[in-house]
Structures are given as C-alpha cells and as structure tokens.
Amino acid sequence: MSELPFYFGAFLVVLGVLIVVHEFGHYLAARYCGVRVLRFSVGFGRTLWQRRLGRDGTEWAVGIFPLGGYVKMLDEREGEVAPEELERAFNRQSVGKRSLIVAAGPAANFVLAIVLYWAVFMLGSEELRPILGTPPVASPAAVAGIVNGEQVRTVDGEPVVTWNDLRWMLLHKAAIQESVELEVINERREIALRRLPLAAAGEQGWEGDALERLGVRFFRPDMPPVVGKVMAGSPGELAGILQGDEIVAIAGTAVGTWHEFVLLVREAAGRSLQVELLRGGRIVAVDVVPEAVSERGKQIGRIGVTVAESRDASREVRTFVRYGFFEAGAKAVVETWEKSVFSLVMLGKMLTGEVSWRNLSGPVTIADYAGQSARLGIDYYLKFMALVSISLGVLNLLPIPVLDGGHLMYHMIEVVRRRPLSERAMEISQQVGLSILFVLMAFAFFNDMNRLFSG
C-alpha cells in the first residue's frame, strides 16, 4: 500500500507528458496552418486551472480527469464565427491542411519516442549480455541444440548486444516468421549456428511469457550447491540449515548444482523434504517444508536460503552499452519504427483471433509498469515512456471514428467523393466509434482487474 503514491505519481508523469506532447502536436500544426486555437486542455471534466495566453487569447486548462486532452479550434460546425475570422476556421482549410493538423498529434508521439530512445542510447545503461541458459527438455530451444552458457552474437545475421535486444528480436520475428537462425559462441570461443523454431511463442494467444514457451532462458552458472545466507524465520532456518552447508541430496535425489537444488525445492511447495547436507566433513539430514508462494499464477516452493558466491562459477554477465550521437539517433528511429510495426501486427492478429484479447492493458496495468520501471532506474522509465508513446501514436491512427485515424479516414473519403460526408453520416459513425472505444476500454479494464486479483 505504501508504494501506491509512488506508482501513481510515476503513472501521472507518463500520462501527463504523453498527453501534452500529443495535443501540442495538434496545436503547433494548427498554428502553422493559420487556424486559431481556442482552448488547449490536458484532462477532462471540471477545470482545476486555466489561463488565457498569447495573441489569440488561447485558453490553457487542466481538467480533473487526466485520461486524455484536446485542442479546440475555431470551427463553424461548433459555433458562430465572425466574418473576419472565417479564413482561420478549421473547417475552411484544405483537406491537406486539415489532415496535417490531425496527423500531427500521433506524429508528435512518435517523435517523442525517438527523442527518448535517442537520449537513453546516448546516456548508456548497464545491460545483461545475451547469454543463454539450459532450456527445458523438449522445448524448441532444446530441440535447436542450445546449451547453458552460449552467448548469442546474431539473430538472422543482425548483431545482438544485450539480452533485451535478443528478447525483442525474437518476439518481433515470432510475429512474422516461423524460425530464426542464432549464431552463438560458447566459453571455449567455439561458434555454432542454432535454428530456433518460433511457433510456440504464439501459443495460448500470446498470453504469458512467450520466451519461456520457446525455452529461451537467461544463463544460470553451474554454481556448487553451497548455502550462502539463511533468511531469519525462513523454513530453511527453522529446519536447521546453516551458512556453509553443502547440499548433497534432496529426498534421495543427488544434487550437483545450485540450480538443480532450486528446481527440486520449487516443485515441493508445502511438502516435507529430507535434505542431506555436508557439514564439517559429515552428512547431516534435516527435514524442511518449502513455503508456498505465488509466481505468475503458479504455486512454487521456497525455503529462504541463497547460494554462496563462487569465483569458479562466476562469469561477466553484464555490459555497459552506449552509442554515439548519430548511431544513437539511427538506432532510435529503427527502434520506434519496428515497435510501431509490431504493435500493428499484433492488433491485426487480435482481430483474426491469433492473439488473445486478454493481452489488452488498461490504466491499472500501465500504472503498475510505470512504477516498476521507475524503480529500476531512469533508463528503464524513459524506455517505458517511449513504448507507451508509440502505442498511443499507433492507437490514434487506427481508422476508428472519434480517433485521429477516423478523421483522416473522413478526409480520404472526402478526397475520393470530392465532397465531405453528410452531417448524418458523421453523427452515426461517431456513435459507432464511441461504441468501439467503449468495448475496448471495457476489455482493458476487465483484464486489469483480472491481473490484479488473480495474479
């Protein structure tokens, strides 16, 4: 509960920045085209703050409900316009100018994403190297021949520097193709090619962890099963496990690495296990009952002990990544473009039923991710903001009446028909658009509540 203010604050900052940037795009384009802006509002409902500024006396305001904003322009369809100002009315502008003003909002969101990614890539950040762990038996990664400790160098010939790069490239390619070729290198500096099938990523409608379904896991060093710390009051402490104990066997099953020990404990939530320990040159047997905890909706066991650090098992798994000015800019543009295309592809798959509608997220999930990313550091927070900005830009360009994309659709129809749609047709389409948005918001809110209460 104490984290709620922090998470809510992180969410409000993201929301506020994205709304202001989006509406400012409309505002600047309107001014450029000579259209008078009457009101610039961030938020809806009762006005908390307002002030008139500028030569045109534009009213700048903040509403009580922050989930959106709007730019109100001079328009004969919304009120009487003085004869001397008719040329500055939105509805009197050419189709090209009106389309520019409408498209400028989503365009501003894409520009913001590029700027944010550019800043992050130039500042640099510490990232995990793309080192692969042991895949589950019979998983696609196991079938591909991947073994623990192999580092990915390229995916279909494209260089991979970080674990996040690898994760994104696999998800992106899984949406459009059946397999990828990984070039990997092991600790002996031997290079090999692995053909990884991708079909499993889209199973279950893309719900959950797609990489886990592929069997792609991060590297786990083969550390010896020696206890480092024992948490106070944990099942391990209550059973009598001590720092420095070496785990020999669990329930009669020999243990050779710390990872093997963890897997056996995870599968025994709430069940008593006999653990054989090597302590001071002799075998000691203790009984421990792993505590059941929830992880991704599944009950797993934990006993509250950590592994002892081992120099022999250590490996540099992190790297600091930073790009120069021009390289960072180019990478930011590519990143924004690829994520925009990926968003459109996934929306298309939702319409065809290939992707579950349960993947839709609402404000609660976004607020949760905003708080989590802010806790991880400014680079994670800026990347998250860029991703949401891209999503907002893509969403607004969809050809749904009441959205920017819907207005652009009207303009295209006007070009083809050589006259605008009738007022009645516009009114009906607006109602349809509102209904579609209401359904989407209901789905997103339901998914939020489902995640919140079912984990």
C-alpha positions as CSV (number, residue, x, y, z in Angstrom):
1,M,0.0,0.0,0.0
2,S,2.9,2.4,0.8
3,E,4.1,2.0,-2.9
4,L,0.7,3.3,-4.3
5,P,1.7,7.0,-4.2
6,F,5.0,6.3,-6.0
7,Y,3.4,4.1,-8.7
8,F,0.5,6.6,-9.1
9,G,3.0,9.5,-9.4
10,A,5.1,7.6,-12.0
11,F,1.9,6.9,-14.0
12,L,0.7,10.5,-13.9
13,V,4.1,11.8,-15.1
14,V,4.0,9.3,-18.1
15,L,0.4,10.2,-18.8
16,G,0.9,13.9,-18.5
17,V,3.9,14.0,-20.8
18,L,2.3,11.9,-23.5
19,I,-1.0,13.9,-23.5
20,V,0.8,17.3,-23.6
21,V,3.1,16.1,-26.4
22,H,0.2,14.7,-28.4
23,E,-2.0,17.7,-28.1
24,F,0.9,20.1,-28.6
25,G,1.5,18.4,-32.0
26,H,-2.1,19.3,-33.0
27,Y,-1.6,22.8,-31.6
28,L,1.7,23.6,-33.5
29,A,0.3,22.2,-36.7
30,A,-2.9,24.3,-36.3
31,R,-0.8,27.4,-35.7
32,Y,1.4,26.6,-38.7
33,C,-1.7,26.3,-40.9
34,G,-3.1,29.6,-39.7
35,V,-6.0,28.0,-37.7
36,R,-7.0,29.8,-34.4
37,V,-6.8,27.6,-31.3
38,L,-9.5,28.5,-28.7
39,R,-8.6,26.0,-26.0
40,F,-5.7,23.7,-25.1
41,S,-6.8,21.3,-22.3
42,V,-5.0,18.5,-20.5
43,G,-7.7,16.3,-18.9
44,F,-11.4,16.5,-19.0
45,G,-14.2,17.4,-16.6
46,R,-14.2,20.2,-14.0
47,T,-11.4,22.7,-14.7
48,L,-8.7,22.8,-12.0
49,W,-6.6,25.6,-13.6
50,Q,-6.9,27.8,-16.6
51,R,-5.3,30.9,-18.1
52,R,-5.5,32.9,-21.4
53,L,-2.2,33.4,-23.1
54,G,-0.9,34.5,-26.5
55,R,-2.1,36.9,-29.2
56,D,-5.2,34.8,-29.9
57,G,-6.1,34.5,-26.2
58,T,-5.9,30.7,-26.3
59,E,-7.3,29.3,-23.1
60,W,-4.8,26.8,-21.5
61,A,-6.5,24.5,-19.0
62,V,-6.1,21.4,-16.8
63,G,-9.1,19.2,-16.1
64,I,-9.8,17.0,-13.1
65,F,-9.7,13.7,-15.1
66,P,-6.2,13.2,-16.6
67,L,-7.1,10.4,-19.1
68,G,-6.8,12.5,-22.2
69,G,-6.9,16.0,-23.5
70,Y,-8.0,18.1,-26.5
71,V,-7.3,21.1,-28.7
72,K,-10.4,23.1,-29.6
73,M,-10.1,25.1,-32.8
74,L,-12.2,27.8,-34.4
75,D,-14.8,25.8,-36.4
76,E,-18.2,26.9,-37.9
77,R,-19.6,23.5,-37.1
78,E,-19.2,24.2,-33.4
79,G,-20.3,27.8,-33.2
80,E,-20.7,31.1,-35.0
81,V,-17.5,32.5,-36.5
82,A,-17.0,36.2,-37.1
83,P,-16.7,37.0,-40.9
84,E,-13.2,38.5,-40.4
85,E,-12.0,35.2,-38.9
86,L,-13.6,32.7,-41.4
87,E,-10.3,32.1,-43.1
88,R,-8.8,30.9,-39.7
89,A,-11.6,28.3,-39.1
90,F,-10.6,24.7,-39.2
91,N,-13.4,23.7,-41.5
92,R,-12.4,26.3,-44.1
93,Q,-8.9,24.8,-44.5
94,S,-8.0,22.5,-47.4
95,V,-8.1,18.7,-46.9
96,G,-4.3,18.7,-46.9
97,K,-4.1,21.2,-44.1
98,R,-6.8,19.5,-42.0
99,S,-5.1,16.2,-42.4
100,L,-1.7,17.7,-41.4
101,I,-3.3,19.1,-38.2
102,V,-5.0,15.8,-37.3
103,A,-1.9,13.6,-38.1
104,A,0.4,15.9,-36.1
105,G,-0.8,14.5,-32.7
106,P,0.2,10.9,-33.4
107,A,3.4,12.1,-35.2
108,A,4.4,14.0,-32.1
109,N,4.1,10.8,-30.1
110,F,6.5,9.0,-32.5
111,V,8.9,11.9,-32.4
112,L,8.8,11.8,-28.6
113,A,9.6,8.1,-28.6
114,I,12.6,8.7,-31.0
115,V,13.9,11.5,-28.7
116,L,13.6,9.3,-25.6
117,Y,15.3,6.3,-27.1
118,W,18.0,8.6,-28.5
119,A,18.7,10.0,-25.0
120,V,18.8,6.6,-23.4
121,F,21.1,5.2,-26.1
122,M,23.5,8.2,-25.8
123,L,23.5,8.1,-21.9
124,G,24.1,4.4,-21.9
125,S,23.0,1.8,-19.5
126,E,24.2,-1.4,-17.9
127,E,22.5,-4.4,-19.6
128,L,22.6,-8.2,-19.4
129,R,24.6,-9.9,-22.1
130,P,22.6,-12.3,-24.3
131,I,23.8,-15.4,-22.6
132,L,21.5,-18.4,-22.8
133,G,20.7,-20.8,-20.0
134,T,19.8,-24.5,-20.1
135,P,16.4,-24.9,-21.9
136,P,13.7,-27.2,-20.6
137,V,13.6,-30.7,-22.1
138,A,11.8,-31.0,-25.4
139,S,11.4,-27.2,-25.7
140,P,12.1,-25.5,-29.1
141,A,15.4,-24.2,-27.7
142,A,16.4,-27.7,-26.6
143,V,15.5,-29.1,-30.0
144,A,17.7,-26.4,-31.5
145,G,20.6,-27.7,-29.5
146,I,21.1,-24.7,-27.2
147,V,23.2,-25.4,-24.2
148,N,23.9,-23.4,-21.0
149,G,26.4,-20.6,-21.4
150,E,26.2,-20.0,-25.1
151,Q,26.1,-16.3,-26.0
152,V,24.1,-15.1,-29.0
153,R,26.1,-13.0,-31.4
154,T,23.5,-12.5,-34.2
155,V,19.8,-13.3,-35.0
156,D,19.3,-13.9,-38.7
157,G,22.6,-12.0,-39.3
158,E,21.6,-9.0,-37.2
159,P,24.1,-8.2,-34.3
160,V,22.8,-8.7,-30.8
161,V,24.5,-6.8,-27.9
162,T,22.1,-7.2,-24.9
163,W,19.5,-9.6,-23.5
164,N,16.8,-7.0,-24.2
165,D,17.9,-6.9,-27.8
166,L,17.6,-10.7,-28.1
167,R,14.2,-10.7,-26.3
168,W,12.8,-8.0,-28.6
169,M,14.2,-9.5,-31.8
170,L,12.8,-13.0,-31.0
171,L,9.3,-11.6,-30.2
172,H,9.4,-9.3,-33.3
173,K,10.4,-12.2,-35.6
174,A,8.0,-14.7,-34.0
175,A,5.1,-12.5,-35.1
176,I,6.1,-12.6,-38.8
177,Q,8.1,-15.8,-39.4
178,E,8.4,-19.5,-38.3
179,S,12.1,-19.7,-37.2
180,V,15.3,-17.8,-36.8
181,E,19.0,-18.7,-37.1
182,L,21.1,-17.9,-34.0
183,E,24.8,-17.5,-34.2
184,V,26.2,-18.4,-30.8
185,I,29.6,-18.7,-29.2
186,N,30.5,-20.7,-26.1
187,E,33.1,-20.2,-23.3
188,R,35.7,-22.1,-25.4
189,R,35.2,-19.5,-28.2
190,E,33.6,-22.1,-30.5
191,I,31.0,-20.6,-32.9
192,A,27.9,-22.6,-33.9
193,L,24.5,-21.9,-35.6
194,R,21.2,-22.9,-34.0
195,R,17.9,-22.9,-35.9
196,L,15.2,-21.9,-33.4
197,P,11.5,-22.7,-34.2
198,L,9.2,-19.8,-33.2
199,A,5.7,-21.2,-33.5
200,A,5.4,-21.9,-29.7
201,A,5.7,-18.2,-28.9
202,G,2.2,-17.5,-30.3
203,E,0.6,-20.4,-28.5
204,Q,-2.2,-19.6,-25.9
205,G,-2.9,-16.4,-27.9
206,W,0.5,-14.9,-27.0
207,E,-0.5,-14.8,-23.3
208,G,2.2,-15.1,-20.6
209,D,5.9,-15.4,-21.3
210,A,6.5,-16.2,-25.0
211,L,10.2,-16.7,-24.5
212,E,9.6,-19.3,-21.7
213,R,7.4,-21.2,-24.2
214,L,10.4,-21.2,-26.6
215,G,12.6,-22.4,-23.8
216,V,14.8,-19.3,-24.1
217,R,16.2,-18.6,-20.6
218,F,18.9,-16.4,-19.2
219,F,22.2,-18.0,-18.3
220,R,22.5,-19.8,-14.9
221,P,26.1,-20.6,-13.9
222,D,26.7,-24.1,-12.7
223,M,27.3,-23.0,-9.1
224,P,28.0,-25.6,-6.4
225,P,25.1,-26.2,-4.0
226,V,26.6,-24.4,-1.0
227,V,24.4,-22.3,1.2
228,G,25.3,-18.6,1.5
229,K,22.8,-16.8,3.6
230,V,19.8,-18.2,5.6
231,M,16.9,-15.8,6.0
232,A,15.7,-15.2,9.5
233,G,12.5,-17.0,10.3
234,S,12.6,-18.9,6.9
235,P,11.8,-22.6,6.5
236,G,15.5,-23.2,6.0
237,E,16.4,-21.6,9.3
238,L,13.6,-23.5,11.1
239,A,14.9,-26.8,9.7
240,G,18.4,-26.1,11.0
241,I,20.2,-25.3,7.7
242,L,23.4,-23.3,8.3
243,Q,25.6,-21.0,6.2
244,G,28.3,-23.0,4.5
245,D,26.3,-26.3,4.3
246,E,26.7,-28.2,1.1
247,I,23.6,-29.8,-0.2
248,V,24.2,-33.4,-1.2
249,A,20.7,-34.7,-1.9
250,I,17.0,-33.9,-1.6
251,A,14.5,-36.7,-1.0
252,G,17.1,-39.3,-2.1
253,T,17.9,-37.4,-5.4
254,A,21.6,-36.4,-5.7
255,V,22.2,-32.7,-6.2
256,G,25.2,-31.5,-8.3
257,T,24.5,-27.8,-8.8
258,W,22.6,-25.0,-7.0
259,H,20.1,-24.8,-10.0
260,E,19.2,-28.5,-9.5
261,F,18.5,-27.8,-5.9
262,V,16.3,-24.8,-6.7
263,L,14.2,-26.8,-9.2
264,L,13.6,-29.6,-6.7
265,V,12.5,-27.1,-4.0
266,R,10.2,-25.2,-6.4
267,E,8.3,-28.4,-7.2
268,A,7.7,-29.3,-3.5
269,A,5.6,-26.4,-2.2
270,G,4.1,-27.3,1.2
271,R,5.6,-30.9,1.2
272,S,8.2,-32.1,3.6
273,L,11.6,-32.8,2.1
274,Q,14.6,-34.6,3.6
275,V,17.7,-32.6,2.8
276,E,21.1,-34.2,3.2
277,L,23.9,-31.7,4.0
278,L,27.7,-32.0,4.1
279,R,28.7,-30.1,7.2
280,G,32.2,-30.3,8.8
281,G,33.1,-33.5,6.9
282,R,30.0,-35.4,7.9
283,I,26.5,-35.9,6.5
284,V,23.6,-34.2,8.3
285,A,19.9,-34.9,7.4
286,V,17.2,-32.3,8.1
287,D,13.5,-32.0,7.2
288,V,12.3,-28.8,5.6
289,V,8.9,-27.8,4.3
290,P,9.2,-25.3,1.4
291,E,6.9,-22.3,1.8
292,A,4.3,-21.9,-1.0
293,V,4.5,-18.6,-2.8
294,S,2.7,-17.4,-6.0
295,E,4.7,-16.7,-9.1
296,R,2.9,-15.9,-12.4
297,G,-0.3,-17.5,-11.0
298,K,1.6,-20.8,-10.1
299,Q,2.5,-22.0,-6.6
300,I,6.2,-22.7,-6.1
301,G,8.3,-23.6,-3.1
302,R,10.9,-21.6,-1.3
303,I,12.9,-22.2,1.8
304,G,14.7,-18.8,2.2
305,V,18.4,-19.7,1.5
306,T,20.8,-18.2,-1.0
307,V,23.8,-19.6,-2.8
308,A,27.3,-18.9,-1.6
309,E,29.4,-16.8,-4.1
310,S,31.9,-18.8,-6.0
311,R,34.7,-17.4,-8.1
312,D,35.0,-20.6,-10.2
313,A,31.3,-20.3,-11.3
314,S,31.4,-16.5,-11.8
315,R,31.1,-15.0,-15.3
316,E,30.7,-11.5,-16.5
317,V,27.0,-11.3,-17.5
318,R,26.6,-7.5,-17.6
319,T,27.9,-5.0,-20.1
320,F,27.7,-1.2,-20.3
321,V,26.2,-0.1,-23.7
322,R,26.5,3.4,-25.0
323,Y,26.2,4.8,-28.6
324,G,27.5,7.9,-30.2
325,F,25.2,10.8,-31.3
326,F,24.4,9.7,-34.9
327,E,24.4,6.0,-34.1
328,A,22.0,6.5,-31.2
329,G,19.7,8.6,-33.4
330,A,19.6,6.0,-36.2
331,K,19.0,3.2,-33.6
332,A,16.2,5.3,-32.0
333,V,14.5,5.7,-35.4
334,V,14.7,2.0,-36.1
335,E,13.5,1.1,-32.6
336,T,10.5,3.3,-32.9
337,W,9.6,2.0,-36.4
338,E,10.0,-1.7,-35.5
339,K,7.9,-1.3,-32.4
340,S,5.2,0.6,-34.3
341,V,5.0,-2.1,-36.9
342,F,5.0,-4.8,-34.2
343,S,2.0,-3.1,-32.5
344,L,0.1,-3.0,-35.8
345,V,0.9,-6.7,-36.5
346,M,-0.3,-7.7,-33.0
347,L,-3.5,-5.7,-33.3
348,G,-4.2,-7.4,-36.6
349,K,-3.6,-10.8,-35.0
350,M,-6.1,-9.8,-32.3
351,L,-8.8,-9.2,-35.0
352,T,-8.1,-12.6,-36.6
353,G,-8.1,-14.4,-33.2
354,E,-4.4,-15.4,-33.3
355,V,-3.7,-13.1,-30.3
356,S,-5.9,-13.2,-27.2
357,W,-7.8,-10.0,-26.3
358,R,-6.5,-10.7,-22.7
359,N,-3.3,-9.0,-23.9
360,L,-5.0,-5.6,-23.9
361,S,-3.9,-3.5,-20.9
362,G,-5.6,-0.6,-19.2
363,P,-4.6,2.2,-16.9
364,V,-4.1,-0.1,-13.8
365,T,-1.5,-2.3,-15.7
366,I,0.2,0.7,-17.2
367,A,0.5,2.4,-13.8
368,D,2.0,-0.8,-12.4
369,Y,4.6,-1.0,-15.1
370,A,5.3,2.7,-14.8
371,G,6.1,2.3,-11.1
372,Q,8.2,-0.9,-11.7
373,S,10.2,0.8,-14.5
374,A,10.8,3.9,-12.4
375,R,12.1,1.8,-9.5
376,L,14.6,0.1,-11.9
377,G,16.1,3.4,-13.0
378,I,15.7,6.4,-15.3
379,D,16.8,4.5,-18.4
380,Y,14.1,1.8,-17.9
381,Y,11.5,4.6,-17.1
382,L,12.3,6.5,-20.3
383,K,12.2,3.3,-22.4
384,F,8.8,2.5,-20.9
385,M,7.5,6.1,-21.6
386,A,8.8,5.7,-25.2
387,L,7.0,2.4,-25.6
388,V,3.7,3.8,-24.3
389,S,4.1,6.9,-26.6
390,I,4.4,4.5,-29.6
391,S,1.3,2.6,-28.5
392,L,-0.6,5.9,-28.2
393,G,0.5,7.0,-31.6
394,V,-0.5,3.7,-33.2
395,L,-3.8,3.6,-31.4
396,N,-4.7,7.1,-32.5
397,L,-4.0,6.3,-36.1
398,L,-6.5,3.4,-36.2
399,P,-9.4,4.2,-38.6
400,I,-11.9,4.4,-35.8
401,P,-14.3,7.4,-35.8
402,V,-13.6,9.9,-32.9
403,L,-9.8,9.0,-33.1
404,D,-7.3,10.9,-35.2
405,G,-7.2,8.0,-37.7
406,G,-11.0,8.2,-38.0
407,H,-10.8,11.9,-39.0
408,L,-8.0,11.0,-41.5
409,M,-10.4,8.4,-42.9
410,Y,-13.1,11.1,-43.4
411,H,-10.6,13.2,-45.2
412,M,-9.7,10.4,-47.6
413,I,-13.4,9.8,-48.3
414,E,-13.8,13.5,-49.0
415,V,-10.9,13.4,-51.5
416,V,-12.5,10.4,-53.3
417,R,-16.1,11.8,-53.2
418,R,-14.9,15.4,-53.8
419,R,-17.2,16.5,-51.0
420,P,-17.4,15.9,-47.2
421,L,-19.6,13.2,-45.6
422,S,-23.1,14.3,-44.6
423,E,-23.7,15.5,-41.1
424,R,-25.9,12.4,-40.5
425,A,-23.3,10.0,-41.7
426,M,-20.7,11.7,-39.5
427,E,-23.0,11.5,-36.5
428,I,-23.7,7.8,-37.0
429,S,-20.0,7.0,-37.5
430,Q,-19.1,8.9,-34.3
431,Q,-21.6,6.8,-32.3
432,V,-20.1,3.6,-33.8
433,G,-16.6,4.8,-33.0
434,L,-17.6,5.6,-29.4
435,S,-19.1,2.2,-29.0
436,I,-15.9,0.5,-30.3
437,L,-13.8,2.6,-27.9
438,F,-16.1,1.7,-25.0
439,V,-15.8,-2.0,-25.8
440,L,-12.0,-1.8,-26.0
441,M,-11.8,0.1,-22.7
442,A,-14.1,-2.4,-21.0
443,F,-11.9,-5.3,-22.2
444,A,-8.8,-3.5,-21.0
445,F,-10.3,-2.7,-17.6
446,F,-11.5,-6.3,-17.2
447,N,-8.0,-7.5,-18.0
448,D,-6.6,-5.1,-15.4
449,M,-8.9,-6.4,-12.7
450,N,-8.2,-10.0,-13.7
451,R,-4.5,-9.5,-13.4
452,L,-4.8,-7.6,-10.1
453,F,-6.9,-10.2,-8.4
454,S,-5.8,-13.5,-10.0
455,G,-2.1,-12.7,-10.4
